[in-house]
Amino acid sequence: MKVLLVATNRERSPYPVAPLGALCVAGAARAGGHEVEFLDMGSARFPKMALRSALAQNDFQAVAFGIRNLDNCWFFAPRSYFDEVREYADIVRQRFSGPLILGGTGFSVSPQGWMRRLKADCGVMGEGERAFQEVLTRLEKGQPLEGIDGVITAPRNSAPSVAVPTKAIAQLGELPPPAHDLCHYSRYTRGGGFVGVQTKRGCPFKCSYCIYPQLEGKRYRLRPPEAVVEEVEKVFRQSKMRHFFFVDSVFNDPRKHALAVCRELTRRRLPVRWNAFCNPVGFDLELARAMAEAGCSGVEFGLDVASDKMFAAMNKPFGQKETRIALQATHDAGLPFANFMLFGGPTETWKDVLDTQNFLKDCAPANAVFATIGIRVFENTPLAATAIQEGQVTPDRDLFEPTYYLSSAMAKDTELNLDRIARRDESWQSPVDWRRFVTKFGQKVTVMLNVRPQWKHLRSYGRHMRKQET
């Protein structure tokens, strides 16, 4: 079957992200004997024109949208991506009479909302490789789509069919590799982006606001380290791309698997550099040194909070002891690192934020601390239940629209207070900084100079480009 697969994401802040999920689905569809034409809106200069042109020049039997995100998850300037995707869907409806298929993580967090609004023919929830193949095969044979694991079909009596995400693919090593050849990676790396690679899927942690377990399952499914590094090497050999990002929810857990990936990278001595998302669970000096030796150029710690009270309130799987060990290990291994903080959780106060800052000051110094506030509320999370219980969100609230939780103790002068705290430490950045011209200009210069990671010298920004407050 001939299908047009459209990667819809065009967000470029803080850097453009290549469409790994859509490439995974494209690779699986091709391996299943289907013909895939790939249209990447993230690298298209005139996306609507590109879509019209593709539909006019080819005789497709189906069109599929890969939707990466529902919105930008930013409390101070929330922006939904729905309208942009709706415009693409309108073009498809005007120029194409076949089925429209939806998928991707952005779709999977609110499938009923997307189906109802776009009136698509079907959608794939969760992992799409096998379900998408089956959808295309049935469409080609003229068979009904009902009953496919993880597939939600067109509305009947004003409501889409009920479905749950696809069953987790137990052996990731059995999947065909992503169709990296379909992506113009140079257009991403020139803007500060990376080639994305997964070493695993799933997340066993139970952070109160997070949807990773819903999307990828509650247990890890590991890719063989040799297959991971083989993928990196193949992309490098074919495209000469040198900048990679391990996009797992947490790279360093399980620790044994992360070490195996690092050792395989070191063994092959590839001239590539890579970043990863990490948390403090099991993160020690041995792992940090292995990462540095394997070509890691930066670690992004998703701490979110760092006070004893808020570790418990957000149900984090680590505490201050683990955090201190992890940050010190990263520093001692000579790795740049950034801490990402997410304030405003249940019962949090400004004193808790100050306690967090004081604790982090007493740890190894980060290259950057990104402080944001207001937590996106997603369906079927503990935070959603808390928001309803406290009256911040009504039970009938459609969480398809950007919806945020903010502790009542932090609701007044929120942005101003956060910025005042950020100015006490040169490594911290607040949303006020992100809107400043000097920050935006500095980011452009950083991209032009190909500095990796982009936040490597943000302490210098804090020291020289803004007034510090005591």
N, C-alpha and C positions, 0 to 999 in steps of 0.2 A: 504494500500500500504506500502511496506517496503522500507524505505529510509535511506541512510547513510548521516547524517548531519555532515559536517566537519567545525569546527571552526578554521580558518586558521591563526589567529594572534599568532605570537611568540615573539613579542617585549617584552623586560624585563626591559627597562629603562623608568622611574626611578624605577619601580617595575612591576612585571607581573600583567596584568589585566585579570580577569576572564571573560569569554565570555557571558555576560548577554543577549545580543541581540539574540544570537543563542539559548540560553536556553529558552527565551521567545517563539521563533518560535517552538522549540521542544515541549514545553508544550502545545502549541495550536494544533500542529499536532497530538500529542497523544490524546488530548481531542476530536479531530475529527475522531478518530478511526484508525489512521495510526500507523504503527510500526516504531519507530525511534531508530536507533543505532547512538550514539553520539561519534565522534572522535575529541578530543580536542588537536590540535597541540601545544597549549601553555603549556601543561603538558606532552607531549610525548617526551621521550628522543631521539628517532630516528624517526622523523615524517614520512619520506618517507617510511621507513620500516613498520611503523604502518599502513599507508594507503594501501600499497600493501597487507599486511596481512589481513586487513579488507575486501578488495575486493576479496581476494582469498577464504576466509572462509565463505562468506555469499552470498546469492542470492538476491541482491538488485534489485529493480525496478527503482530506481532513486538515483542520488547522488547530494547533495546540498552543496554549499560552503557559509559559513557566513564570509564575508570580513569586518573586523572592520575598517581599515584605508587604505587610498590610499598611504600615505607616512608618514614620521616622522615629517613633518612640521618644520624642523630645517634648517634655512638659512645657517648656517656655515658648515653643513655636511648633505646635503639633501640625503635621501635614500628612494627610492621607494620600496614598498613591492610587486610590480607586478611580478618580476622574480620568487620569491618564490611561489606565487600562481600559476603562469604559470607551474612551475615544477609539482605541485600537479595535475593540469589539464592534463598535458601530461601523468601522471601515470594513471589517470582515463580513458583517451582515449585509452591507450594501453591495459587496462585490463577490461574495462567495455563498453558494447555496448549501454547502455541505456542513458536516458537524463541527462544532466548536468545543474543544476539550480544555479543561482548566487543570492546573496542578502547581506544585511548588509549595515551599514552606508558608509563604504569605497566604496562599489559598487554604492550606491545611489548618491554620489557626482559626479560621471562621468559614468553613465550606458552605454552610447554609446561606450565610450573608452574600457570598460571591455568586452562588447559583441563583439566588432570588433576584439579585440586582442585574446580572448580566444575561440571565436566561440562556445559559449555556446548555449544551446537550448532555454533558457529563463532566465529572471532575474526579481526579485521583487524589485521595487523601494519604498523606504519609509517603513512604518510599514508593517511587513510581516506576522503577525499572521493569518489574514483571507485570504489574497491573496495566501499564501503558501499552506494553506489547500485546497483552490480551485484548485490550480495547480496540487496538488497530486491527488485530486479526479478526475479531468478531464483526467490526464494521466492514471489513473487506468481504466477508462471507455473507453479509446481510443478516447477521444473527443479533438477537437482543442483548443489551449490555447489563441487564439486571442480573445480580447474583455474583458479579466479579468482586472478589475480595478487595475492600477499600475503595470501591467506585460508587459515587453518588450520581444518580441520573436526573434527567430533566424533571421539573416540577409537575406533579399531578395534583389537581385540586388545590392549586396555589402553594403547595409545599413540596420541596424536593424529597426524594427518597431518603430514608434513614440509613446511614452507613458509619462505619468506624474505620480508622486508619488501617492500611494494609498490614497484614501480619509481618512481623519483622523477618527480614531475610537472614537466616541463621548463619550461613557461610558466605561472608562478603567476598571471599576469594573466588567464589563461583561466578561472580558478576563480570561481565566484560568491562574493560577500562573505559573511563569517560572519553568522549570524542574530542579530545583536546585540539585535534587538527582543524576543527570547525571554528575555533575562536582566534580572533586577531589579538593575541596577547600584547603585542607591542603597543596597541592603543591604550591598554590598561597600565602597563608598566611605565609608560611615558607620563602618566598622571599620578604616579606614586603607588599604583596597584601591584598585585601579585598574581602568580599562578596558584590557584587553590588546590590542595590535596587533602584527602581524608585518610587518617590512619585507623579510624574506628568509627562506629556509630553507637548511639545510646548514651544514657546518663543515669546512674543509680542514685544520684543525690536528690534531695527533696526540698530545694530552696522554694520558699512559699510563693514566689511570683513567676517562676520559670516554666516554660512550655517545652523545653528540650525533651523531657521524658515522654510527653504526649506525642511529640513528632518522631522521635527516634527509638522509643522504648526505654524501659527502666533497667536494662542491663547492657553491659558493653558487648559488642560484637566486634572482634578485632580482625583487622586485615593482616595477613602475613607480612612481617617487616620487609622481606625480600620483594614482595609485590609492591609495597609502598615506594620503596627506593627505585625499583624498576620503572615505575610510573614517572618519578622525578627525572630519572636519567633519560627516559625516552623523550619527554618533553624538551629537556635540555638539548639532546642530540638533534632533534628535529627543528626546533625553533630558536635555539641559543638563548632562551630565557633563563636568567640566573636568579630571579627573585621569586621565592615560594612562600606560601603561608599554610601551615597545618591548621585547618579550619575546624578541628574537633571541638566539641564543647569544652573539653579539658584535655590537653595533650599529655600531661604528665601522669595521668591515672588511667589504667594501672601502671605503676612505676616500672615494673619489669618489662612491659611492652614498649614503653617510651625509651627505655635504655636500649632495647634490641633495635629499635628504629635508628637511634643515634649511632649505634655501633656499626650497623649496616651502611649508613651514610659515610661514616669515617672509613670503613673498609674500601669503599669504592672511590673515595677521594674525588668526588665531583666538585667542580668549581662553582658551586651554587651557595646562596645564602638564604636563610629562612627565618621566619618568625612563628610564634605559636601563642595560643591562648592557654593559660595555666591557672591553677589555684594552688594553695599551699599544701594540699593533701599529699603526703609522702615526698614532698619536694626537698631534697637535701643537696649537699655539696657534690656528692658523687654524680647525681643526675645533672646538676648545673654544669659541671666540668665536661661531662659527656656531651651535653648539648653544645657547649662552646666548641669543643673539638670537632663536632659534626657539622659546623658551619652556621650555628644559630647566631643571628645578628640582633635579636631582641626578644624579650619576654613580656607579654601583656597579662598581668595578674588581674583576674576578675574578682577582686576582694569584695566589692560592694559596700561592706561595712568592716569596722575594725575595733569596735568596743564590745566587751563581754555581753552587755545587755542586748545589743543588736544582732550579734551572732545567733543568740537564742531566738530573738523575735523573728528573724528572717530564715530560721532553720538552716543555717549554714553548716557544712560538714567539717569545719575547722574552727580554730580559735586563735587567740593571740600568740600562744606558744608556737603553733605551726606556722603562723604568719611570720613571726620574727625569724625563725629558722630558714624559711624559704627565701625571704628577702636578703638575709645575710649571705646565704649560699650563692644566690645569683650575683650579688655584688662581689663576693670573693672569687667567683669564676670569671670575673671581668665582663659579664653580660649586661648591656643596658636593659633597664626594665621600667615599666610604667604601671602604676596602680590605678585601677578604674573603680570609682566609688559611686554608690547609688543611695542617696539619702532620702529621708522622708517616709521611711517605713513605719509600721505600727508602733506607737508609743514613743517614737524618736523625738528628741528635743535638740535645741541648738547646743546645749551642754554636751550631748552625746557626740555631736559633730566635732566640737572642740576637743573632747576626750580622744576621739579618733585621730585628729590631727596631732595631738601631743604624743600619742602612742607611735604613730608613723614617724614622727621626728626622732624618736628614740630608737628606731630601727635603722637598718642600712638605708642610705639616701637614694631615693628613686630619681630617675631622670625626669619623670613627670608624674603628677597625680591629677587625674581628670575627675573633677568633682561635679556631679550633676544631681538633680533632685526631682522627685516626682516619679512614681513607678507605674509603668503601663500595666493596666489590668486586662488580663486575657481570660477567656472563658475556661471554666473548669479548673481553676487554680485555687489554692487556699487563700491567696490574697483577694480573689474575687469574693469569696465567702465572707472574709473580714470586712471588705468594703461595703457589702450589703448589710451585714450585721451592724456596722457603725452608722449606716445611713448615708455614706458617701456616694453609694451607687444604689439605685432602685432595683428591685428584683427583675423588673421588665426592661431594664436598660439594655440596648443593643450594643454589645461590646465590639461590634464591627467598627464603630466610630471610635476615634482616639479617646480613651478614657484613662484617667490617672488617679492613683491613690497618693494622698499627701497627709502626713500626720497633722492633726489639728493644731498641735503646738508649734508648727512651723508654717502655718498658713498666712501669717502676716509678714509683709516685707520680705518675702521668700528669696527673691533673686538678690536683693540688696544685702541681706544678712549672709547669704552664702558667699557673695563676692567679698565681703569684709573679712570673713574667715579665710578665704583663699589668699588674700593679700598678706596674711601673716606669714606665709611660707612661699619662698621663691619657686618651689617645684609644683605648686598647685595652680590649676587653671579652672576658672568657673565659666558658665555660659556668657557672662559679660565679656570675658577675654575673647571668646570664639567669634564674637560679632565685631570686634575692633578691627579697623583697617590694617593696623600694623601686624596683627596676627594673621590675617588673610594674606597680606603681602609676604610675610615671612614664610607662610606655608608654600606659596608659589615659588619662592626662591629655593626653599628646601627641595621641592620637586624638581626644579630645574637643575639643581646640583646633584640630584639623585642620592640624597642623604637617606639612609635606611638605618633604623626606623625614623619616620618623620619627626617623632617626638624626642629624638635623642638629645637635642640641645635646648629643650624647653626651660631648663633651669636658668640658662643664660637670658632667655626672654624675661623670666620672672625677676631676675636680678637687675637687668638694665633697662627694660622697656616699660616698666610700670612702677609706681611708687609702692614700696612695702609699708605695711602698717604694723605697729607693735601691739 
